[in-house]
């Protein structure tokens, strides 16, 4: 909520101006899914391809943000919501700067993801749901987190003893258990290609 003594300053250069300068639209690609579903991997592969094509991008990754901006937050439900709220505001600023923002967050609560969507304009929030079975994610267990959950070291872990709310109408759905990283990224790129040039 804006305080009564806070008066936003009108700026001369707009997002449209910055998009025109860069020659493409700026927007958010929001990867969501269980731990181990491939969010960080696909975010990185997507950025590599877009960067090679000449697009200005930036990845906001869950663990990286938790180590800095959100290092004061726990994994309680309240703090998880605050984590996503802050990321949404950062993503909005970066989109305004003309950057294609790629995020990799479990972001388990539908309401929180929808709040981020509502911060942005039309075609500026591309929700990518990695519909990967929890059994496959646990089999990968790339960070060793599922093992810690089973041994009782971690409580309230999404997909095991804390809920994950599946997106109702995501722009893209990818099953990373059935698709390779390359195939998954191609599915996404085919979706965003028409949006990139809407300057």
DRENDOZA-992759 format. One line per 3 residues: number of its first residue (from 1); their letters; for each residue x, y, z of N, C-alpha, C, O. Coordinates in nm, 4 decimals. Atoms other than C-alpha are relative to their C-alpha. Layout:
<sites>
NUM	a	X/Y/Z/X/Y/Z/X/Y/Z/X/Y/Z  ...
</sites>
This chain:
<sites>
1	xxx	0.0841/-0.1186/0.0000/0.0000/0.0000/0.0000/0.0883/0.1246/0.0000/0.1843/0.1334/0.0766  -0.0770/-0.1226/0.0097/0.1325/0.3427/-0.0955/-0.0359/0.0931/0.1143/-0.1536/0.1201/0.1382  0.0242/-0.0925/-0.1092/0.1748/0.5782/0.1996/-0.0464/0.1353/-0.0505/-0.0231/0.1702/-0.1662
4	xxx	0.0581/-0.1284/0.0426/0.0045/0.9183/0.1930/0.1061/0.1020/-0.0381/0.0766/0.1981/-0.1093  -0.1070/-0.0936/0.0328/0.3410/1.0945/0.1685/0.0909/-0.0504/-0.1116/0.1955/0.0085/-0.1388  -0.0769/0.0542/0.1119/0.4682/0.8805/-0.1194/-0.0695/0.0370/-0.1298/-0.1837/-0.0025/-0.1534
7	xxx	0.0588/-0.0461/0.1256/0.4085/1.0389/-0.4582/0.0889/-0.0479/-0.1147/0.1971/0.0070/-0.1356  -0.0812/0.0522/0.1101/0.5342/0.8364/-0.7581/0.0336/0.1092/-0.1012/-0.0512/0.1914/-0.1361  -0.0457/-0.1012/0.0954/0.7378/1.0464/-1.0011/-0.0276/-0.0465/-0.1427/0.0004/-0.1614/-0.1772
10	xxx	0.0241/0.0320/0.1406/0.6324/1.0550/-1.3657/0.1322/0.0067/-0.0761/0.2007/0.1090/-0.0747  -0.1263/0.0091/0.0726/0.9257/0.9428/-1.5807/-0.0215/0.0197/-0.1495/-0.1258/-0.0171/-0.2036  0.0128/-0.0324/0.1425/0.9898/1.0527/-1.9382/0.0128/-0.1235/-0.0881/-0.0666/-0.1435/-0.1801
13	xxx	-0.0234/0.1197/0.0810/1.1259/0.7269/-2.0789/-0.0865/-0.1134/0.0520/-0.0845/-0.1442/0.1711  0.0955/0.1041/-0.0384/0.8685/0.4479/-2.0769/0.0507/-0.1395/-0.0353/0.1519/-0.1553/-0.1036  -0.0300/0.1385/0.0365/0.8775/0.0708/-2.1014/-0.0074/-0.0178/-0.1511/0.0743/-0.0884/-0.2102
16	xxx	0.0151/0.0088/0.1452/0.7575/0.1080/-2.4592/0.1239/0.0539/-0.0702/0.1691/-0.0026/-0.1698  -0.1224/-0.0567/0.0573/1.0589/0.3285/-2.5345/0.1160/-0.0985/0.0113/0.1933/-0.1161/-0.0828  -0.1102/0.0939/-0.0211/1.2962/0.0725/-2.3857/-0.0183/-0.1252/-0.0865/0.0792/-0.1790/-0.1390
19	xxx	0.0265/0.1142/0.0880/1.1280/-0.2128/-2.5750/0.0354/0.0335/-0.1444/0.0917/-0.0489/-0.2166  -0.0312/-0.0434/0.1366/1.1609/-0.0136/-2.8971/0.1510/0.0048/-0.0214/0.2006/-0.0356/-0.1265  -0.1454/-0.0060/0.0073/1.5299/0.0467/-2.8262/0.0602/-0.1387/-0.0186/0.1539/-0.1569/-0.0964
22	xxx	-0.0535/0.1361/0.0044/1.5883/-0.3267/-2.7763/-0.0582/-0.0825/-0.1148/-0.0022/-0.1855/-0.1522  0.0589/0.0692/0.1145/1.3595/-0.4334/-3.0607/-0.0839/-0.1207/0.0344/-0.1103/-0.2046/-0.0517  0.0859/0.1126/-0.0392/1.1468/-0.6768/-2.8607/-0.0803/0.0357/0.1246/-0.0483/0.1312/0.1955
25	xxx	0.0786/-0.0162/-0.1213/0.8844/-0.7023/-2.5896/0.0759/-0.0543/0.1194/0.1573/-0.1457/0.1066  -0.0513/0.0565/-0.1254/0.9842/-0.7560/-2.2290/-0.1158/-0.0643/0.0738/-0.2281/-0.0139/0.0709  0.1041/0.0745/-0.0694/0.7921/-1.0066/-2.0196/0.0646/-0.0989/0.0952/0.1871/-0.1092/0.1024
28	xxx	-0.0485/0.0983/-0.0975/0.8216/-1.2764/-1.7539/-0.0349/-0.1407/-0.0458/-0.1493/-0.1695/-0.0809  0.0222/0.1432/0.0184/0.8642/-1.6469/-1.8172/0.0094/-0.0610/0.1388/0.1173/-0.0656/0.1978  0.0075/0.0448/-0.1398/0.7532/-1.7995/-1.4863/-0.0082/-0.1519/0.0067/-0.1154/-0.2102/-0.0098
31	xxx	-0.0022/0.1457/-0.0168/0.8636/-2.1617/-1.4380/-0.0499/-0.0349/0.1403/-0.0009/0.0192/0.2394  0.0518/0.0467/-0.1283/0.6652/-2.3328/-1.1618/-0.0138/-0.1519/-0.0038/-0.0449/-0.2101/-0.1078  0.0086/0.1455/-0.0080/0.6659/-2.6925/-1.0446/0.0737/-0.0481/0.1236/0.1362/0.0308/0.1945
34	xxx	-0.0621/0.0582/-0.1187/0.7942/-2.9258/-0.7775/0.1521/0.0090/-0.0044/0.2117/0.0271/-0.1106  -0.1458/0.0075/-0.0073/1.1529/-2.9371/-0.6589/0.0468/-0.1212/-0.0799/-0.0028/-0.2322/-0.0599  -0.0491/0.1094/0.0822/1.3435/-3.1466/-0.9110/-0.0716/-0.0152/-0.1322/-0.0399/-0.1060/-0.2091
37	xxx	0.0750/0.0108/0.1256/1.0999/-3.0851/-1.1977/0.0784/0.0563/-0.1182/0.0438/0.0299/-0.2333  -0.0848/-0.0504/0.1081/1.3681/-2.9012/-1.3971/-0.0082/0.1501/-0.0234/0.0335/0.1984/-0.1287  0.0204/-0.1443/0.0181/1.2867/-2.5328/-1.3430/0.1309/0.0740/-0.0291/0.1404/0.1476/-0.1273
40	xxx	-0.1272/-0.0710/0.0171/1.6443/-2.4073/-1.3044/0.0706/-0.0428/-0.1281/0.1294/0.0396/-0.1981  -0.0636/0.0512/0.1220/1.7723/-2.6292/-1.5843/-0.0617/0.0623/-0.1240/0.0098/0.1090/-0.2127  0.0671/-0.0550/0.1175/1.5110/-2.5112/-1.8322/0.0130/0.1515/-0.0071/0.0220/0.2081/-0.1161
43	xxx	-0.0198/-0.1450/-0.0010/1.5448/-2.1487/-1.7226/0.1359/0.0332/-0.0609/0.1479/0.1245/-0.1426  -0.1354/-0.0233/0.0507/1.9174/-2.1668/-1.7937/0.0098/-0.0282/-0.1494/0.0707/0.0492/-0.2232  -0.0048/0.0350/0.1424/1.8728/-2.3399/-2.1303/-0.0769/0.1014/-0.0842/-0.0352/0.1357/-0.1948
46	xxx	0.0788/-0.1015/0.0706/1.6043/-2.0893/-2.2318/0.0793/0.1287/-0.0137/0.0812/0.1901/-0.1204  -0.0780/-0.1236/0.0045/1.8277/-1.7957/-2.1412/0.1150/-0.0119/-0.0994/0.1429/0.0834/-0.1722  -0.1121/0.0185/0.0925/2.1213/-1.9394/-2.3378/-0.0438/0.0223/-0.1440/0.0255/0.0878/-0.2219
49	xxx	0.0491/-0.0124/0.1373/1.9118/-1.9603/-2.6536/-0.0426/0.1431/-0.0298/-0.0091/0.1970/-0.1352  0.0454/-0.1376/0.0221/1.7505/-1.6181/-2.6142/0.1180/0.0966/-0.0068/0.1188/0.1893/-0.0878  -0.1193/-0.0841/0.0012/2.0869/-1.4597/-2.5369/0.0733/-0.0114/-0.1335/0.1190/0.0881/-0.1896
52	xxx	-0.0667/0.0231/0.1283/2.2370/-1.6163/-2.8478/-0.0744/0.0685/-0.1138/-0.0138/0.1091/-0.2130  0.0819/-0.0673/0.1017/1.9483/-1.4679/-3.0487/0.0038/0.1520/0.0141/-0.0519/0.2239/-0.0689  -0.0145/-0.1438/-0.0146/2.0329/-1.1230/-2.9140/-0.0987/0.0666/0.0933/-0.1137/0.1887/0.0899
55	xxx	0.0974/-0.0573/-0.0926/1.7686/-1.0772/-2.6440/0.0634/0.0223/0.1375/0.1441/-0.0581/0.1843  -0.0489/-0.0309/-0.1339/1.8423/-0.9123/-2.3088/-0.0854/-0.0755/0.1016/-0.2067/-0.0558/0.1082  0.0724/0.0860/-0.0944/1.7476/-1.1594/-2.0346/0.0648/0.0050/0.1378/0.1779/0.0508/0.1541
58	xxx	-0.0564/0.0164/-0.1340/1.7936/-1.2196/-1.6644/-0.0785/-0.1074/0.0732/-0.2015/-0.1091/0.0688  0.0649/0.1072/-0.0756/1.7221/-1.5248/-1.4475/-0.0109/0.0375/0.1471/0.0867/0.0796/0.2092  0.0219/-0.0079/-0.1445/1.5704/-1.4950/-1.1014/-0.0258/-0.1430/0.0457/-0.1291/-0.2016/0.0132
61	xxx	0.0085/0.1405/-0.0408/1.6303/-1.8342/-0.9395/-0.0242/-0.0094/0.1502/0.0319/0.0681/0.2277  0.0406/0.0137/-0.1391/1.4830/-1.9514/-0.6099/0.1129/0.0005/0.1011/0.1132/0.0821/0.1933  -0.1089/0.0107/-0.0966/1.8010/-2.0517/-0.4282/0.0887/0.1244/-0.0002/0.1360/0.1676/0.1048
64	xxx	-0.0836/-0.1195/0.0091/1.9956/-1.7503/-0.5566/-0.0648/0.1188/0.0709/0.0029/0.1944/0.1405  0.0716/-0.1104/-0.0648/1.7302/-1.5051/-0.4385/-0.0055/-0.0212/0.1513/0.0044/0.0740/0.2286  0.0048/0.0319/-0.1440/1.7041/-1.6829/-0.1026/0.1335/0.0313/0.0686/0.1382/0.0517/0.1899
67	xxx	-0.1302/-0.0281/-0.0574/2.0751/-1.6197/-0.0545/0.0312/0.1476/0.0109/0.1339/0.1858/0.0671  -0.0256/-0.1429/-0.0019/2.0425/-1.2443/-0.0960/-0.1230/0.0794/0.0398/-0.1493/0.0998/0.1583  0.1179/-0.0841/-0.0218/1.7268/-1.0365/-0.1335/-0.0935/-0.0547/0.1069/-0.1427/0.0200/0.1914
70	xxx	0.0961/0.0613/-0.0919/1.5129/-1.2832/0.0612/0.0662/-0.0894/0.1048/0.0060/-0.1859/0.1519  -0.0734/0.0835/-0.0966/1.7751/-1.4239/0.2982/-0.0610/0.0048/0.1395/-0.0296/-0.0796/0.2235  0.0618/-0.0114/-0.1325/1.5659/-1.3105/0.5958/-0.1312/-0.0784/0.0105/-0.1963/-0.0755/0.1149
73	xxx	0.1264/0.0726/-0.0006/1.2694/-1.5305/0.5014/0.0204/-0.1475/0.0309/0.1211/-0.2072/-0.0073  -0.0001/0.1436/-0.0293/1.1928/-1.8791/0.6314/-0.0825/-0.0718/-0.1070/-0.1151/-0.0142/-0.2108  0.0832/0.0750/0.0940/0.9942/-2.1513/0.4572/-0.1409/-0.0218/0.0564/-0.2110/-0.1148/0.0166
76	xxx	0.1379/0.0032/-0.0479/0.6755/-2.0896/0.6544/-0.0916/0.0432/-0.1145/-0.0459/0.1049/-0.2107  0.0926/-0.0386/0.1067/0.3632/-2.0397/0.4433/-0.0017/0.1512/-0.0188/-0.0046/0.1999/-0.1318  0.0014/-0.1467/0.0069/0.3620/-1.6681/0.5274/0.1240/0.0531/-0.0721/0.1140/0.1425/-0.1562
79	xxx	-0.1225/-0.0470/0.0631/0.7253/-1.6235/0.4257/0.0122/-0.0469/-0.1446/0.0730/0.0216/-0.2268  0.0005/0.0443/0.1401/0.6811/-1.8283/0.1098/-0.0807/0.0977/-0.0849/-0.0425/0.1303/-0.1973  0.0823/-0.0976/0.0705/0.4069/-1.5870/0.0094/0.0748/0.1322/-0.0178/0.0686/0.1943/-0.1239
82	xxx	-0.0773/-0.1235/0.0082/0.6297/-1.2891/0.0886/0.1148/-0.0148/-0.0990/0.1482/0.0801/-0.1699  -0.1063/0.0292/0.0956/0.9108/-1.4505/-0.1114/-0.0489/0.0266/-0.1423/0.0180/0.0955/-0.2194  0.0540/-0.0162/0.1351/0.6926/-1.4616/-0.4231/-0.0462/0.1435/-0.0231/-0.0330/0.1952/-0.1341
85	xxx	0.0428/-0.1399/0.0158/0.5500/-1.1135/-0.3598/0.1186/0.0880/-0.0380/0.1096/0.1704/-0.1290  -0.1197/-0.0801/0.0294/0.8987/-0.9638/-0.3569/0.0521/-0.0295/-0.1398/0.0888/0.0617/-0.2139  -0.0479/0.0379/0.1334/1.0018/-1.1576/-0.6651/-0.0884/0.0622/-0.1066/-0.0389/0.1093/-0.2091
88	xxx	0.0922/-0.0609/0.0949/0.6904/-1.0341/-0.8431/0.0302/0.1470/-0.0223/0.0277/0.1952/-0.1355  -0.0300/-0.1430/0.0109/0.7792/-0.6731/-0.7680/0.1327/0.0229/-0.0725/0.1449/0.1150/-0.1533  -0.1291/-0.0107/0.0692/1.1400/-0.7237/-0.8804/-0.0183/-0.0294/-0.1489/0.0352/0.0419/-0.2338
91	xxx	0.0245/0.0364/0.1399/1.0219/-0.8943/-1.2003/-0.0707/0.1127/-0.0743/-0.0393/0.1408/-0.1900  0.0729/-0.1119/0.0615/0.7834/-0.6058/-1.2701/0.0959/0.1133/-0.0359/0.0881/0.1697/-0.1450  -0.0982/-0.1055/0.0260/1.0682/-0.3540/-1.2394/0.0903/-0.0364/-0.1178/0.1233/0.0485/-0.2006
94	xxx	-0.0910/0.0430/0.1066/1.2886/-0.5597/-1.4701/-0.0698/-0.0017/-0.1357/-0.0086/0.0290/-0.2380  0.0772/-0.0059/0.1245/1.0143/-0.5911/-1.7306/-0.0129/0.1449/-0.0447/-0.0037/0.1742/-0.1639  0.0080/-0.1420/0.0320/0.9722/-0.2136/-1.7125/0.1321/0.0499/-0.0581/0.1339/0.1420/-0.1397
97	xxx	-0.1323/-0.0364/0.0506/1.3475/-0.1890/-1.7786/0.0270/-0.0563/-0.1393/0.1288/-0.0245/-0.2007  -0.0145/0.0556/0.1339/1.2980/-0.3844/-2.1016/0.0605/-0.1384/-0.0050/0.0953/-0.1871/-0.1125  -0.0664/0.1307/-0.0088/1.4378/-0.7175/-1.9829/-0.1009/-0.1146/-0.0070/-0.2110/-0.1042/0.0471
100	xxx	0.0780/0.1234/-0.0038/1.2964/-1.0637/-2.0521/0.0436/-0.0743/0.1262/0.1581/-0.1185/0.1367  -0.0318/0.0584/-0.1299/1.2811/-1.2097/-1.7018/-0.0407/-0.1474/0.0008/-0.1530/-0.1820/-0.0358  0.0269/0.1438/-0.0085/1.3047/-1.5855/-1.6509/0.0108/-0.0394/0.1468/0.1166/-0.0236/0.2079
103	xxx	-0.0032/0.0354/-0.1415/1.2102/-1.7112/-1.3061/-0.0128/-0.1510/0.0193/-0.0756/-0.2206/-0.0604  0.0064/0.1424/-0.0349/1.2523/-2.0532/-1.1439/-0.0310/-0.0108/0.1489/0.0589/-0.0078/0.2329  0.0462/0.0092/-0.1384/1.0474/-2.0858/-0.8257/-0.1086/-0.1069/0.0090/-0.1937/-0.1174/-0.0792
106	xxx	0.1080/0.0956/-0.0212/0.8344/-2.3672/-0.6886/-0.1319/0.0751/0.0001/-0.2284/0.0307/-0.0620  0.1196/-0.0852/-0.0107/0.5773/-2.0940/-0.6091/-0.1260/-0.0866/0.0099/-0.2055/-0.0925/-0.0840  0.1039/0.1031/-0.0117/0.3299/-2.3504/-0.4734/-0.1442/0.0502/0.0040/-0.2369/-0.0266/-0.0215
109	xxx	0.1367/-0.0472/-0.0204/0.0291/-2.1245/-0.4173/-0.0524/0.0776/-0.1205/0.0078/0.1757/-0.1639  0.0621/-0.0590/0.1193/-0.1974/-2.0330/-0.7094/-0.0268/0.1495/0.0186/-0.0039/0.2294/-0.0723  0.0334/-0.1401/-0.0264/-0.3057/-1.7071/-0.5468/0.1227/0.0900/-0.0159/0.1129/0.2001/-0.0700
112	xxx	-0.1225/-0.0802/0.0083/0.0537/-1.5839/-0.5239/0.0450/0.0173/-0.1447/0.0873/0.1259/-0.1844  -0.0383/-0.0103/0.1412/0.1280/-1.6629/-0.8882/-0.0950/0.0948/-0.0734/-0.0524/0.1734/-0.1580  0.0979/-0.0876/0.0649/-0.1928/-1.4886/-0.9935/0.0225/0.1459/0.0363/-0.0017/0.2345/-0.0456
115	xxx	-0.0300/-0.1377/-0.0406/-0.0942/-1.1792/-0.7950/0.1146/0.0563/-0.0837/0.1118/0.1732/-0.1223  -0.1097/-0.0450/0.0853/0.2299/-1.1599/-0.9919/-0.0528/0.0270/-0.1403/-0.0178/0.1281/-0.2011  0.0592/-0.0193/0.1329/0.0351/-1.2019/-1.3166/-0.0729/0.1341/-0.0067/-0.0634/0.2060/-0.1061
118	xxx	0.0794/-0.1226/-0.0013/-0.1896/-0.9128/-1.2160/0.0849/0.1262/0.0114/0.0361/0.2361/-0.0147  -0.0914/-0.1150/-0.0042/0.1136/-0.6865/-1.1614/0.0427/0.0418/-0.1401/0.0856/0.1551/-0.1617  -0.0545/-0.0190/0.1341/0.1988/-0.7179/-1.5301/-0.1104/0.0218/-0.1031/-0.2286/0.0038/-0.0740
121	xxx	0.0960/-0.0267/0.1053/0.0325/-0.6308/-1.8583/-0.0319/-0.1229/-0.0830/0.0129/-0.2335/-0.0526  0.0401/0.1089/0.0893/-0.1161/-0.8423/-2.1339/0.1232/-0.0616/-0.0670/0.2119/0.0103/-0.1131  -0.1113/0.0748/0.0597/0.1232/-1.1098/-2.2655/0.1324/0.0218/0.0726/0.2385/-0.0035/0.0155
124	xxx	-0.1243/-0.0246/-0.0728/0.3756/-1.0167/-1.9952/0.0268/-0.1041/0.1091/0.1275/-0.0958/0.1793  -0.0204/0.1063/-0.0992/0.3340/-1.3237/-1.7728/-0.0284/-0.1335/-0.0678/-0.1437/-0.1684/-0.0933  0.0118/0.1305/0.0653/0.3991/-1.6604/-1.9343/0.0255/-0.1065/0.1066/0.1399/-0.1327/0.1440
127	xxx	-0.0106/0.1023/-0.1045/0.3277/-1.9293/-1.6756/0.0324/-0.1347/-0.0639/-0.0425/-0.1849/-0.1477  -0.0450/0.1281/0.0553/0.5169/-2.2491/-1.7542/-0.0035/-0.1039/0.1116/0.0813/-0.1042/0.2008  0.0173/0.1023/-0.1038/0.3972/-2.5428/-1.5455/0.0741/-0.1265/-0.0398/0.0441/-0.1874/-0.1424
130	xxx	-0.0716/0.1250/0.0230/0.6399/-2.8333/-1.5265/-0.0754/-0.1110/0.0713/-0.0596/-0.1337/0.1913  0.0896/0.1038/-0.0519/0.3931/-3.1156/-1.4808/0.0752/-0.1320/0.0097/0.0550/-0.2238/-0.0698  -0.0858/0.1167/-0.0171/0.6408/-3.3707/-1.3548/-0.0399/-0.0741/0.1276/-0.0436/-0.0130/0.2344
133	xxx	0.0443/0.0753/-0.1182/0.5267/-3.6493/-1.1168/0.0999/0.0093/0.1145/0.2211/0.0102/0.0931  -0.0876/-0.0122/-0.1173/0.6615/-3.6209/-0.7639/0.0943/-0.1200/0.0098/0.2065/-0.1073/0.0589  -0.0855/0.1197/-0.0041/0.7956/-3.9770/-0.7970/0.1250/0.0199/-0.0860/0.2348/-0.0212/-0.0485
136	xxx	-0.1135/-0.0260/0.0895/1.0155/-3.8673/-1.0884/0.0927/0.1044/0.0616/0.2150/0.0922/0.0538  -0.0807/-0.1043/-0.0650/1.1299/-3.5558/-0.9007/0.0826/-0.0592/0.1138/0.1996/-0.0253/0.1315  -0.0702/0.0611/-0.1121/1.2197/-3.7655/-0.5980/0.1088/-0.0954/-0.0490/0.2136/-0.1095/0.0140
139	xxx	-0.0995/0.0903/0.0592/1.4020/-4.0154/-0.8176/0.1249/0.0777/-0.0412/0.2372/0.0295/-0.0261  -0.1139/-0.0843/0.0392/1.6196/-3.7323/-0.9505/0.0700/0.0527/0.1250/0.1914/0.0393/0.1402  -0.0477/-0.0564/-0.1274/1.6592/-3.5636/-0.6096/0.1352/0.0686/-0.0166/0.2310/0.0384/0.0546
142	xxx	-0.1266/-0.0638/0.0360/1.9269/-3.3382/-0.7576/0.0656/0.0754/0.1161/0.1878/0.0906/0.1183  -0.0557/-0.0748/-0.1125/1.9694/-3.1412/-0.4338/0.0025/-0.0814/0.1299/0.0457/-0.0322/0.2342  0.0023/0.0845/-0.1188/1.9231/-3.4315/-0.1928/-0.1065/0.0397/0.1010/-0.1013/-0.0011/0.2170
145	xxx	0.1018/-0.0502/-0.0923/1.6176/-3.2613/-0.0443/-0.1039/-0.1050/0.0359/-0.1481/-0.1125/0.1505  0.1016/0.1025/-0.0274/1.3731/-3.5497/-0.0783/0.0518/-0.1007/0.1032/-0.0224/-0.1472/0.1897  -0.0620/0.0916/-0.0965/1.6148/-3.7740/0.1103/-0.0095/0.0587/0.1410/-0.0408/-0.0117/0.2370
148	xxx	0.0067/-0.0666/-0.1303/1.6260/-3.5182/0.3921/-0.1427/0.0035/0.0535/-0.1650/-0.0074/0.1741  0.1409/0.0015/-0.0412/1.2455/-3.5009/0.3954/-0.0355/-0.1367/0.0568/-0.0972/-0.1467/0.1629  0.0319/0.1370/-0.0432/1.2169/-3.8788/0.4250/0.0686/-0.0350/0.1320/0.0209/-0.1195/0.2077
151	xxx	-0.0723/0.0256/-0.1253/1.4707/-3.8728/0.7085/-0.0442/0.0945/0.1113/0.0091/0.0907/0.2222  0.0561/-0.0891/-0.1018/1.2722/-3.6045/0.8908/0.0774/0.1266/0.0247/0.0495/0.1983/0.1209  -0.0813/-0.1200/-0.0197/1.5285/-3.3282/0.8499/-0.0693/0.1260/-0.0511/-0.0396/0.2364/-0.0054
154	xxx	0.0711/-0.1147/0.0577/1.2964/-3.1040/0.6468/-0.1494/-0.0210/0.0196/-0.2025/-0.1280/-0.0101  0.1451/0.0039/-0.0186/0.9350/-3.0266/0.7351/-0.0669/0.0873/-0.1056/-0.0011/0.1709/-0.1675  0.0796/-0.0838/0.0913/0.6609/-2.8737/0.5176/0.0648/0.0106/-0.1373/0.0876/0.1207/-0.1875
157	xxx	-0.0651/0.0027/0.1305/0.8202/-2.9793/0.1899/-0.1053/-0.0166/-0.1089/-0.1853/-0.1100/-0.1056  0.1016/-0.0015/0.1055/0.6144/-2.9033/-0.1201/-0.0039/-0.1314/-0.0778/0.0982/-0.1815/-0.1249  0.0203/0.1237/0.0751/0.4699/-3.2116/-0.2846/0.0017/-0.1241/0.0864/-0.0447/-0.2302/0.0447
160	xxx	-0.0043/0.1136/-0.0923/0.5304/-3.4364/0.0168/-0.0933/0.0256/0.1181/-0.1914/-0.0463/0.1365  0.0868/-0.0310/-0.1136/0.3804/-3.2783/0.3278/-0.0427/0.1462/0.0039/-0.0853/0.1972/0.1075  0.0502/-0.1360/0.0180/0.2997/-2.9302/0.1997/-0.0572/0.0072/-0.1411/0.0018/-0.0485/-0.2337
163	xxx	0.0699/0.0058/0.1288/0.0589/-2.8615/-0.0889/0.0676/0.0764/-0.1132/0.1377/0.1752/-0.0911  -0.0339/-0.0736/0.1212/0.1374/-2.7603/-0.4459/-0.1298/0.0152/-0.0780/-0.1935/-0.0840/-0.1136  0.1243/-0.0270/0.0716/-0.1555/-2.5942/-0.6219/0.0294/0.0135/-0.1491/0.0956/0.1075/-0.1929
166	xxx	-0.0264/0.0053/0.1443/-0.1504/-2.6820/-0.9916/-0.0627/0.1202/-0.0696/-0.1774/0.1547/-0.0409  0.0566/-0.1131/0.0746/-0.1966/-2.3841/-1.2267/-0.1263/-0.0418/-0.0765/-0.1331/-0.1518/-0.1315  0.1258/0.0315/0.0674/-0.5472/-2.3690/-1.3732/0.0072/0.0237/-0.1503/-0.0448/-0.0557/-0.2287
169	xxx	-0.0079/-0.0329/0.1425/-0.4679/-2.2035/-1.7060/0.1394/0.0507/-0.0383/0.1539/0.1644/-0.0831  -0.1353/-0.0450/0.0362/-0.0915/-2.1914/-1.7632/0.0138/0.0151/-0.1512/-0.0536/-0.0538/-0.2278  -0.0228/-0.0179/0.1434/0.0322/-2.0683/-2.0994/0.0692/-0.1211/-0.0609/0.0470/-0.1543/-0.1774
172	xxx	-0.0758/0.1158/0.0499/0.2612/-2.3709/-2.1307/0.0019/-0.1088/0.1069/0.0221/-0.0799/0.2248  -0.0133/0.1165/-0.0885/0.2556/-2.7206/-1.9763/0.1042/-0.0938/-0.0604/0.0953/-0.1305/-0.1775  -0.1051/0.0885/0.0484/0.5638/-2.9413/-2.0043/0.0208/-0.1118/0.1014/0.0337/-0.0869/0.2212
175	xxx	-0.0327/0.1150/-0.0851/0.6205/-3.2907/-1.8669/0.1463/-0.0330/-0.0228/0.1820/-0.0918/-0.1249  -0.1430/0.0228/0.0183/0.9941/-3.3092/-1.8137/0.0405/-0.1450/0.0239/0.1565/-0.1818/0.0056  -0.0279/0.1432/-0.0113/0.9658/-3.6793/-1.7376/-0.0064/-0.0654/-0.1374/0.0556/-0.1692/-0.1609
178	xxx	0.0199/0.0558/0.1336/0.8637/-3.7384/-2.0994/0.0798/0.0741/-0.1067/0.1035/0.0204/-0.2149  -0.0712/-0.0815/0.0976/1.0567/-3.4587/-2.2738/0.1421/0.0302/0.0471/0.1663/0.0503/0.1662  -0.1362/-0.0405/-0.0327/1.4278/-3.3851/-2.2882/0.0015/0.1505/0.0254/-0.0966/0.2194/-0.0026
181	xxx	-0.0129/-0.1439/-0.0232/1.5522/-3.0403/-2.1872/-0.0138/0.0755/-0.1312/-0.0793/0.1796/-0.1367  0.0071/-0.0654/0.1309/1.5929/-2.9515/-2.5551/-0.1429/0.0030/-0.0520/-0.1890/0.1057/-0.1020  0.1393/0.0057/0.0451/1.2410/-3.0656/-2.6407/-0.0874/0.0945/0.0812/-0.1754/0.1608/0.0262
184	xxx	0.0790/-0.0859/-0.0889/1.0983/-2.8789/-2.3413/0.0180/0.1468/-0.0347/-0.0788/0.2226/-0.0405  -0.0283/-0.1394/0.0343/1.2693/-2.5533/-2.4334/-0.0621/0.0358/-0.1346/-0.1117/0.1471/-0.1521  0.0596/-0.0264/0.1314/1.1498/-2.5837/-2.7939/-0.1503/0.0235/0.0110/-0.2057/0.1078/-0.0596
187	xxx	0.1437/-0.0208/-0.0227/0.7901/-2.6142/-2.6716/-0.0234/0.1432/0.0468/-0.1142/0.2109/-0.0013  0.0139/-0.1353/-0.0535/0.8344/-2.2907/-2.4785/0.0308/0.1056/-0.1053/-0.0446/0.2017/-0.1205  -0.0399/-0.0995/0.0995/1.0150/-2.1026/-2.7559/-0.1058/0.0167/-0.1090/-0.1283/0.1277/-0.1573
190	xxx	0.1074/-0.0082/0.0997/0.7378/-2.1863/-3.0028/-0.1156/0.0844/0.0513/-0.1843/0.1510/-0.0262  0.1076/-0.0777/-0.0593/0.4933/-2.0274/-2.7595/0.0336/0.1483/0.0067/-0.0525/0.2323/-0.0198  -0.0333/-0.1410/-0.0222/0.6834/-1.7048/-2.6957/0.0473/0.0726/-0.1263/0.0550/0.1955/-0.1277
193	xxx	-0.0517/-0.0624/0.1234/0.8137/-1.6438/-3.0495/-0.0898/0.1147/-0.0494/-0.0386/0.2214/-0.0830  0.0852/-0.1095/0.0495/0.5057/-1.4393/-3.1534/-0.0010/0.1218/0.0935/-0.0228/0.2344/0.0489  0.0043/-0.1090/-0.0968/0.5242/-1.2318/-2.8333/0.1253/0.0868/-0.0083/0.1185/0.2080/0.0121
196	xxx	-0.1282/-0.0686/-0.0006/0.8918/-1.1380/-2.8709/-0.0001/0.1247/-0.0894/0.0582/0.2267/-0.0525  -0.0074/-0.1089/0.0981/0.8361/-0.9111/-3.1721/-0.1162/0.0988/0.0092/-0.1278/0.1892/-0.0735  0.1102/-0.0951/-0.0183/0.5234/-0.7346/-3.0437/0.0505/0.1265/0.0700/0.0283/0.1445/0.1897
199	x	-0.0579/-0.1211/-0.0604/0.6979/-0.4016/-2.9863/-0.0990/0.1163/-0.0131/-0.0700/0.2274/0.0313
</sites>
